[in-house]
Amino acid sequence: MTPPRRILLVDADAFFVAVARQEDPEGAGKARLLIVGGRPGSRGVVCSASYECRTFGVRSAMPISRALKLCPDAMCVPVPRGACSARSREIQAVLARFAPVVQASSIDEWYCDLGGTEALYGHEPLRATAHRIRDAVFEATGLRVSIGGGTSRLVAKMAVEVAKPKPGTTADGVHCVAAGGEAAFLSTFRLADLPMVGPKLSEKLERMGLVHVREAQAWSEAALVSRLGDRAGPWLARRVQGVDDSLVTPRERQKQVSREDTFAHDLNDDGVIERELLRLAVRVSADLRLQALRARTVTVKIKDTDFRTRSAQRTLSGYIESEKSVLKAARPLLRQLRGKRRVPVRLLGIALSHFDDEPEAAPLPAAQLGLFAPPPPAPESAPGDADPDESPRDRALTRALDRIRNRYGSGSILPARLVAPGDDTGPRVEE
């Protein structure tokens, strides 16, 4: 007889808030009311908020301005992006010590398949193993995680919500559902709480008189098929019983690297907007190289003053990694978008994708650049939208800049256009 699956979902508690407090113990670390996402007066959105702020109605994706109206005494800080990425990797490294398969669902969520580890852990209950994992994560990172467990990803996902030690609950950070108890456990939830039950399906189910999972469990699969169709009917019949055969697999390689900024004031001057494009090109290309990737597809995205979002994309003939090449590919796309609709810009972004199939496993060794080496020959024609011609010399120079920035800080060496006094557009909200 095949033993039941042993699936865990590990969810870092208030992850962005916890990391922000670690990074600034004297400021954010002492703030009971804390909002992470941007500074007061910015036009960003809430990334995360402390549990105390949430009691005032503050929620993720809410504009900072609205969040401060609900909770005016809250402290607002930007997302500590680099620290969050580092902590995420540290947590995943701990999980890999316990589970043979770990899948990152997001920066602060991981599925673990402990199948086949029963003897390794002395056939202890899954709950006991989960508590040991939770303690190991805290010891290694200083961060608390909540863990839900069960025989499927679905049940683990629902269980982790019960596990979170929120104020006013008796939860201790772990909740595991035993094999055979899936349907009874899910019966306490609303159908709208189930993953992938969106607003449209939820509304349709309500019109059928189905609001809670227990109500749908009383319907036969045939009855659900007759009302929902051949796809949604069988799917829902299985979900409400806790049946989910999806596997935990190592996360697929990243599909895209991107950076976006929302500006404190809408921008309408083409020169200023192109300078912000350069600023983004520097950052996004650094992210690309940090992962030892090169990209062929460049996408530029803008959000106009009326919140209309537009984008333009091009796929190059070769792979690029330098900020100069990214800018050369992105600038014509920005001009194309601006030419079609000349209105002030609220948000600007660059995304890189279509990566090299064989990225370098480690940074290339440093190359000695000749101070008086002749420049590469210019192409016969150089239209504004010609593909970047990225030479080994360009890449060696870029890597030299990376080493300087890694040692002295990301702002230690920048294109001259980004350090001109009086040209800053003001605070930006990094998306």
RODO-2510 file (C-alpha; in nm, 4 decimals, decimal comma):
residues 431
     n   res          X          Y          Z
     1     m     0,0000     0,0000     0,0000
     2     t     0,1376     0,3391    -0,1008
     3     p     0,1859     0,5640     0,2040
     4     p    -0,0016     0,8977     0,2009
     5     r     0,1841     1,1969     0,0638
     6     r     0,3573     1,4281     0,3118
     7     i     0,3379     1,7838     0,1758
     8     l     0,4264     2,0993     0,3677
     9     l     0,3747     2,4642     0,2794
    10     v     0,6198     2,6918     0,4609
    11     d     0,5075     3,0554     0,4776
    12     a     0,7320     3,3253     0,6255
    13     d     0,5242     3,5270     0,8743
    14     a     0,4826     3,8950     0,7718
    15     f     0,8033     3,8428     0,5740
    16     f     0,8695     4,1948     0,4460
    17     v     0,7833     4,3482     0,7825
    18     a     1,0116     4,1043     0,9653
    19     v     1,3051     4,1682     0,7309
    20     a     1,2555     4,5462     0,7483
    21     r     1,2731     4,5222     1,1270
    22     q     1,5913     4,3162     1,1097
    23     e     1,7553     4,5667     0,8751
    24     d     1,6650     4,8708     1,0871
    25     p     1,6344     4,7534     1,4500
    26     e     1,6417     5,1070     1,5934
    27     g     1,3750     5,2392     1,3566
    28     a     1,1415     4,9885     1,1946
    29     g     1,2442     4,7350     1,4578
    30     k     1,0795     4,9407     1,7297
    31     a     0,7676     5,0384     1,5326
    32     r     0,4601     4,8434     1,6394
    33     l     0,2627     4,9986     1,3519
    34     l     0,4760     4,9357     1,0427
    35     i     0,3941     4,9566     0,6709
    36     v     0,6447     4,8314     0,4144
    37     g     0,6178     4,9583     0,0584
    38     g     0,7189     5,3236     0,0407
    39     r     0,7755     5,6489     0,2214
    40     p     0,4915     5,8755     0,3421
    41     g     0,3761     6,0950     0,0547
    42     s     0,4863     5,8443    -0,2076
    43     r     0,2482     5,6972    -0,4628
    44     g     0,3445     5,3405    -0,3935
    45     v     0,1346     5,0594    -0,2553
    46     v     0,1530     4,8534     0,0613
    47     c     0,3734     4,5484     0,0179
    48     s     0,3112     4,4244     0,3717
    49     a     0,1941     4,5584     0,7062
    50     s     0,2369     4,4502     1,0647
    51     y    -0,0504     4,2588     1,2209
    52     e    -0,1241     4,5627     1,4362
    53     c    -0,1707     4,7773     1,1233
    54     r    -0,3974     4,5186     0,9687
    55     t    -0,6457     4,5634     1,2514
    56     f    -0,6998     4,9159     1,1147
    57     g    -0,7897     4,7728     0,7726
    58     v    -0,4486     4,8144     0,6068
    59     r    -0,3993     4,5512     0,3371
    60     s    -0,1404     4,4562     0,0741
    61     a    -0,1688     4,6403    -0,2613
    62     m    -0,3481     4,9330    -0,0925
    63     p    -0,2099     5,2797    -0,1850
    64     i     0,0232     5,4130     0,0838
    65     s    -0,1862     5,7303     0,1063
    66     r    -0,5017     5,5344     0,1901
    67     a    -0,3168     5,3110     0,4365
    68     l    -0,1966     5,6170     0,6289
    69     k    -0,5487     5,7570     0,6446
    70     l    -0,6592     5,4314     0,8079
    71     c    -0,3533     5,4111     1,0340
    72     p    -0,2008     5,7619     1,0577
    73     d     0,0482     5,6699     1,3319
    74     a     0,2156     5,3964     1,1235
    75     m     0,5787     5,4149     1,0201
    76     c     0,6347     5,3647     0,6448
    77     v     0,9566     5,2236     0,5003
    78     p     1,0625     5,1058     0,1521
    79     v     1,0908     4,7360     0,0735
    80     p     1,4412     4,6121     0,1706
    81     r     1,4678     4,4330    -0,1624
    82     g     1,8203     4,2950    -0,1391
    83     a     1,7803     4,1778     0,2191
    84     c     1,4509     4,0052     0,1354
    85     s     1,6126     3,8119    -0,1489
    86     a     1,9001     3,7079     0,0768
    87     r     1,6683     3,5914     0,3577
    88     s     1,4555     3,3999     0,1097
    89     r     1,7580     3,2076    -0,0115
    90     e     1,8650     3,1383     0,3470
    91     i     1,5247     2,9942     0,4368
    92     q     1,5208     2,7750     0,1271
    93     a     1,8667     2,6437     0,2161
    94     v     1,7361     2,5337     0,5572
    95     l     1,4344     2,3620     0,4006
    96     a     1,6630     2,1725     0,1611
    97     r     1,8248     2,0090     0,4643
    98     f     1,4933     1,8490     0,5593
    99     a     1,3076     1,7842     0,2323
   100     p     1,4371     1,6122    -0,0819
   101     v     1,2192     1,8369    -0,2990
   102     v     1,1613     2,2075    -0,2277
   103     q     0,9627     2,4332    -0,4592
   104     a     0,9663     2,8107    -0,4149
   105     s     0,6131     2,9330    -0,4749
   106     s     0,7094     3,2962    -0,4114
   107     i     0,9787     3,4897    -0,2283
   108     d     0,8192     3,3941     0,1061
   109     e     0,6464     3,0591     0,0375
   110     w     0,7889     2,7126    -0,0271
   111     y     0,6296     2,3714    -0,0851
   112     c     0,8208     2,0741     0,0541
   113     d     0,7604     1,7098    -0,0378
   114     l     0,8768     1,4835     0,2441
   115     g     0,7743     1,1655     0,0667
   116     g     1,0100     0,8765     0,1467
   117     t     1,1539     1,0424     0,4577
   118     e     0,9388     0,8576     0,7108
   119     a     1,2179     0,6267     0,8288
   120     l     1,4709     0,9108     0,8217
   121     y     1,2668     1,0934     1,0842
   122     g     1,1873     0,7837     1,2890
   123     h     0,8275     0,7696     1,1643
   124     e     0,7460     1,0717     1,3787
   125     p     0,4211     1,2608     1,3075
   126     l     0,4425     1,5175     1,0285
   127     r     0,3586     1,7850     1,2833
   128     a     0,6721     1,7017     1,4843
   129     t     0,8932     1,7286     1,1764
   130     a     0,7289     2,0592     1,0848
   131     h     0,8053     2,2022     1,4279
   132     r     1,1701     2,1003     1,3968
   133     i     1,1863     2,2710     1,0557
   134     r     1,0295     2,5841     1,2028
   135     d     1,2849     2,5933     1,4843
   136     a     1,5737     2,5387     1,2412
   137     v     1,4609     2,8304     1,0206
   138     f     1,4423     3,0621     1,3214
   139     e     1,7841     2,9545     1,4460
   140     a     1,9417     3,0169     1,1032
   141     t     1,7658     3,3394     1,0064
   142     g     1,5900     3,4878     1,3076
   143     l     1,2633     3,4744     1,1118
   144     r     0,9461     3,2905     1,2049
   145     v     0,7583     3,0737     0,9565
   146     s     0,4185     2,9055     0,9681
   147     i     0,3796     2,5559     0,8271
   148     g     0,0714     2,3779     0,6955
   149     g     0,0811     2,0071     0,6175
   150     g    -0,1302     1,7416     0,4536
   151     t    -0,1569     1,4932     0,1713
   152     s    -0,1725     1,7555    -0,1052
   153     r    -0,0601     2,1038    -0,1936
   154     l    -0,4204     2,2226    -0,1626
   155     v    -0,4616     2,0973     0,1931
   156     a    -0,1185     2,2308     0,2944
   157     k    -0,2083     2,5712     0,1492
   158     m    -0,5311     2,5889     0,3480
   159     a    -0,3672     2,4503     0,6619
   160     v    -0,0985     2,7169     0,6733
   161     e    -0,3667     2,9844     0,7158
   162     v    -0,4860     2,8045     1,0287
   163     a    -0,1264     2,7652     1,1512
   164     k    -0,0369     3,1359     1,1560
   165     p    -0,0074     3,2632     1,5147
   166     k    -0,2128     3,5775     1,4573
   167     p    -0,3148     3,7944     1,7532
   168     g    -0,6247     3,6571     1,9210
   169     t    -0,5638     3,2960     1,8132
   170     t    -0,4088     2,9967     1,9875
   171     a    -0,2194     2,8810     1,6779
   172     d     0,1426     2,7764     1,7369
   173     g     0,2779     2,8039     1,3835
   174     v     0,2074     2,4480     1,2636
   175     h    -0,1155     2,2804     1,1538
   176     c    -0,1156     1,9400     0,9825
   177     v    -0,4197     1,7564     0,8488
   178     a    -0,4059     1,3786     0,8841
   179     a    -0,4776     1,1504     0,5873
   180     g    -0,8512     1,0881     0,5678
   181     g    -0,9392     1,4150     0,7374
   182     e    -0,9116     1,6394     0,4313
   183     a    -1,2844     1,6775     0,3584
   184     a    -1,3743     1,7496     0,7208
   185     f    -1,0967     2,0079     0,7454
   186     l    -1,1982     2,1891     0,4251
   187     s    -1,5658     2,1915     0,5218
   188     t    -1,5008     2,4822     0,7581
   189     f    -1,3951     2,7172     0,4759
   190     r    -1,5848     2,9266     0,2246
   191     l    -1,5605     2,8215    -0,1390
   192     a    -1,4118     3,1616    -0,2205
   193     d    -1,1185     3,0751     0,0097
   194     l    -1,0075     2,7846    -0,2101
   195     p    -0,7130     2,8571    -0,4405
   196     m    -0,8185     2,9167    -0,8032
   197     v    -1,1833     2,9804    -0,7142
   198     g    -1,1970     3,3293    -0,8587
   199     p    -1,4637     3,5993    -0,8264
   200     k    -1,6624     3,4870    -1,1324
   201     l    -1,6841     3,1234    -1,0246
   202     s    -1,7537     3,2297    -0,6678
   203     e    -2,0462     3,4461    -0,7824
   204     k    -2,1849     3,1635    -0,9935
   205     l    -2,1633     2,9246    -0,7002
   206     e    -2,3437     3,1734    -0,4766
   207     r    -2,6279     3,1911    -0,7285
   208     m    -2,6475     2,8123    -0,6954
   209     g    -2,6763     2,8487    -0,3199
   210     l    -2,3183     2,7296    -0,2607
   211     v    -2,1158     2,9555    -0,0319
   212     h    -1,9332     2,7145     0,1989
   213     v    -1,7272     2,4098     0,1063
   214     r    -1,9529     2,1862     0,3140
   215     e    -2,2479     2,2847     0,0932
   216     a    -2,0639     2,1843    -0,2239
   217     q    -1,9506     1,8594    -0,0598
   218     a    -2,3177     1,7596    -0,0346
   219     w    -2,3545     1,7764    -0,4148
   220     s    -2,2621     1,4808    -0,6315
   221     e    -2,0046     1,5227    -0,9048
   222     a    -2,2771     1,4651    -1,1650
   223     a    -2,4855     1,7480    -1,0181
   224     l    -2,1879     1,9859    -1,0226
   225     v    -2,1085     1,8882    -1,3819
   226     s    -2,4668     1,9563    -1,4882
   227     r    -2,4463     2,3124    -1,3495
   228     l    -2,0799     2,4018    -1,4057
   229     g    -1,9819     2,2024    -1,7139
   230     d    -1,7412     1,9222    -1,7965
   231     r    -1,4304     2,1100    -1,6817
   232     a    -1,5275     2,3098    -1,3738
   233     g    -1,7661     2,0458    -1,2362
   234     p    -1,5209     1,7543    -1,1883
   235     w    -1,2473     1,9958    -1,0820
   236     l    -1,4562     2,1465    -0,8029
   237     a    -1,5875     1,8060    -0,6927
   238     r    -1,2290     1,6955    -0,6335
   239     r    -1,1155     2,0192    -0,4714
   240     v    -1,3864     2,0264    -0,2055
   241     q    -1,2861     1,6736    -0,1014
   242     g    -0,9211     1,7794    -0,0727
   243     v    -0,8078     1,5853    -0,3798
   244     d    -0,5142     1,7526    -0,5540
   245     d    -0,2605     1,5453    -0,7472
   246     s    -0,0301     1,8344    -0,8429
   247     l     0,3336     1,7590    -0,7721
   248     v     0,5953     1,9520    -0,5810
   249     t     0,8763     2,0154    -0,8269
   250     p     1,1819     2,2389    -0,8121
   251     r     1,0846     2,5814    -0,9390
   252     e     1,1393     2,6361    -1,3083
   253     r     1,4106     2,8713    -1,4125
   254     q     1,3169     3,2363    -1,3834
   255     k     1,1350     3,3609    -1,6922
   256     q     1,1936     3,7327    -1,6524
   257     v     1,4043     3,9930    -1,4722
   258     s     1,2386     4,3316    -1,4341
   259     r     1,2517     4,6676    -1,2576
   260     e     0,9786     4,9324    -1,2344
   261     d     0,9521     5,2743    -1,0698
   262     t     0,6453     5,4801    -0,9837
   263     f     0,7376     5,8487    -0,9720
   264     a     0,6421     6,1010    -0,7059
   265     h     0,5184     6,3287    -0,9854
   266     d     0,4127     6,2356    -1,3384
   267     l     0,6884     6,2944    -1,5918
   268     n     0,6298     6,4529    -1,9335
   269     d     0,9733     6,5717    -2,0429
   270     d     1,1294     6,3202    -2,2835
   271     g     1,4803     6,3916    -2,1598
   272     v     1,3832     6,3284    -1,7983
   273     i     1,1965     6,0096    -1,8883
   274     e     1,4940     5,8750    -2,0854
   275     r     1,7214     5,9496    -1,7911
   276     e     1,4913     5,7381    -1,5734
   277     l     1,5082     5,4681    -1,8390
   278     l     1,8877     5,4729    -1,8033
   279     r     1,8546     5,4434    -1,4253
   280     l     1,6358     5,1338    -1,4705
   281     a     1,8723     4,9867    -1,7305
   282     v     2,1602     5,0071    -1,4820
   283     r     1,9613     4,8253    -1,2122
   284     v     1,7902     4,5601    -1,4224
   285     s     2,1093     4,4664    -1,6066
   286     a     2,2869     4,4291    -1,2705
   287     d     2,0082     4,1931    -1,1574
   288     l     2,0555     3,9956    -1,4778
   289     r     2,4297     3,9552    -1,4323
   290     l     2,3886     3,8665    -1,0646
   291     q     2,2049     3,5534    -1,1829
   292     a     2,4672     3,4839    -1,4525
   293     l     2,2092     3,5356    -1,7271
   294     r     2,1977     3,7036    -2,0668
   295     a     1,8754     3,8063    -2,2378
   296     r     1,7463     3,8496    -2,5923
   297     t     1,4048     4,0067    -2,5350
   298     v     1,3615     4,3576    -2,3950
   299     t     1,0239     4,4986    -2,2899
   300     v     0,9500     4,8580    -2,1915
   301     k     0,6355     4,9301    -1,9915
   302     i     0,4783     5,2631    -1,9059
   303     k     0,1717     5,3561    -1,7058
   304     d     0,0216     5,6867    -1,8147
   305     t    -0,1193     5,9535    -1,5848
   306     d    -0,4685     5,8086    -1,6413
   307     f    -0,3453     5,4625    -1,5254
   308     r    -0,3489     5,3179    -1,8779
   309     t    -0,0675     5,0620    -1,9058
   310     r     0,1146     5,0105    -2,2352
   311     s     0,4217     4,8107    -2,3374
   312     a     0,6480     4,7481    -2,6347
   313     q     0,8859     4,4565    -2,6895
   314     r     1,1679     4,3513    -2,9186
   315     t     1,3715     4,0326    -2,9516
   316     l     1,7348     4,0832    -3,0478
   317     s     1,9566     3,8761    -3,2727
   318     g     2,2005     3,8064    -2,9878
   319     y     2,2183     3,7922    -2,6090
   320     i     2,3023     4,1011    -2,4020
   321     e     2,3921     4,1708    -2,0389
   322     s     2,5420     4,5219    -2,0161
   323     e     2,3515     4,8331    -1,9138
   324     k     2,4660     5,0047    -2,2341
   325     s     2,3104     4,7332    -2,4511
   326     v     1,9908     4,7229    -2,2456
   327     l     1,9530     5,0987    -2,2814
   328     k     2,0211     5,0884    -2,6561
   329     a     1,7506     4,8254    -2,7028
   330     a     1,5017     4,9929    -2,4685
   331     r     1,5270     5,3541    -2,5841
   332     p     1,3567     5,3025    -2,9257
   333     l     1,0761     5,1130    -2,7513
   334     l     1,0166     5,4031    -2,5150
   335     r     1,0164     5,6503    -2,8044
   336     q     0,7698     5,4293    -2,9898
   337     l     0,5325     5,4290    -2,6934
   338     r     0,5688     5,8036    -2,6378
   339     g     0,5134     5,8722    -3,0053
   340     k     0,1782     5,6948    -3,0030
   341     r     0,0441     5,8696    -2,6929
   342     r     0,2094     6,1773    -2,5476
   343     v     0,0724     6,2050    -2,1953
   344     p     0,2544     6,2291    -1,8608
   345     v     0,4103     5,9045    -1,7361
   346     r     0,3294     5,7708    -1,3889
   347     l     0,5339     5,4462    -1,4014
   348     l     0,8227     5,3227    -1,6115
   349     g     0,9682     4,9727    -1,6282
   350     i     1,2102     4,7461    -1,8155
   351     a     1,1835     4,3667    -1,8327
   352     l     1,4436     4,1265    -1,9739
   353     s     1,3541     3,7745    -2,0843
   354     h     1,4342     3,4937    -2,3333
   355     f     1,7531     3,3969    -2,1531
   356     d     2,0580     3,2163    -2,2824
   357     d     2,0018     2,8398    -2,2596
   358     e     2,3468     2,7908    -2,1106
   359     p     2,4164     3,0716    -1,8630
   360     e     2,7559     3,0902    -1,7072
   361     a     2,7770     2,9039    -1,3778
   362     a     3,0136     3,1646    -1,2328
   363     p     3,1359     3,5132    -1,3227
   364     l     3,3991     3,5214    -1,5923
   365     p     3,7543     3,5973    -1,4828
   366     a     3,8540     3,9595    -1,4957
   367     a     3,9973     4,0790    -1,8248
   368     q     4,2700     4,3437    -1,8454
   369     l     4,1471     4,6334    -2,0580
   370     g     4,3964     4,8284    -2,2609
   371     l     4,3867     5,1974    -2,1742
   372     f     4,4550     5,3002    -2,5345
   373     a     4,2921     5,0067    -2,7141
   374     p     4,1277     5,1149    -3,0380
   375     p     3,7477     5,1394    -3,0279
   376     p     3,5498     4,8732    -3,2123
   377     p     3,4712     4,9627    -3,5728
   378     a     3,1394     5,1421    -3,6156
   379     p     2,8717     4,9660    -3,8180
   380     e     2,8071     5,0902    -4,1671
   381     s     2,4694     5,2238    -4,0605
   382     a     2,3506     5,2807    -3,7069
   383     p     1,9787     5,3532    -3,7021
   384     g     1,8253     5,4243    -3,3618
   385     d     1,6635     5,0823    -3,3403
   386     a     1,9625     4,8733    -3,4536
   387     d     2,0392     4,5726    -3,2343
   388     p     2,3100     4,6355    -2,9729
   389     d     2,6511     4,5052    -3,0751
   390     e     2,7847     4,3805    -2,7413
   391     s     3,1526     4,2916    -2,7606
   392     p     3,3667     4,0944    -2,5115
   393     r     3,5248     4,4289    -2,4223
   394     d     3,1821     4,5703    -2,3300
   395     r     3,1128     4,2709    -2,1068
   396     a     3,4532     4,2878    -1,9396
   397     l     3,4020     4,6575    -1,8640
   398     t     3,0559     4,5877    -1,7221
   399     r     3,1918     4,3170    -1,4924
   400     a     3,4626     4,5545    -1,3719
   401     l     3,1891     4,8041    -1,2813
   402     d     3,0039     4,5278    -1,0962
   403     r     3,3102     4,4564    -0,8826
   404     i     3,3416     4,8231    -0,7886
   405     r     2,9717     4,8491    -0,6996
   406     n     2,9808     4,5271    -0,5009
   407     r     3,2677     4,6607    -0,2937
   408     y     3,1717     5,0272    -0,2520
   409     g     2,7937     5,0287    -0,3040
   410     s     2,5538     5,0415    -0,5974
   411     g     2,5833     5,4207    -0,6234
   412     s     2,9615     5,4332    -0,6164
   413     i     2,9993     5,4501    -0,9935
   414     l     2,7174     5,5557    -1,2261
   415     p     2,6710     5,7007    -1,5728
   416     a     2,7425     6,0755    -1,5567
   417     r     2,3889     6,1528    -1,6650
   418     l     2,2562     6,0076    -1,3381
   419     v     2,4735     6,2200    -1,1075
   420     a     2,4102     6,5650    -1,2562
   421     p     2,3002     6,8002    -0,9721
   422     g     1,9417     6,9200    -0,9859
   423     d     1,8272     6,6547    -1,2318
   424     d     1,6706     6,4105    -0,9843
   425     t     1,2966     6,3593    -1,0337
   426     g     1,2402     6,3049    -0,6618
   427     p     1,1371     5,9990    -0,4652
   428     r     1,0544     5,6849    -0,6597
   429     v     0,8583     5,3817    -0,5499
   430     e     1,0256     5,0642    -0,6645
   431     e     0,7634     4,8145    -0,7840
***
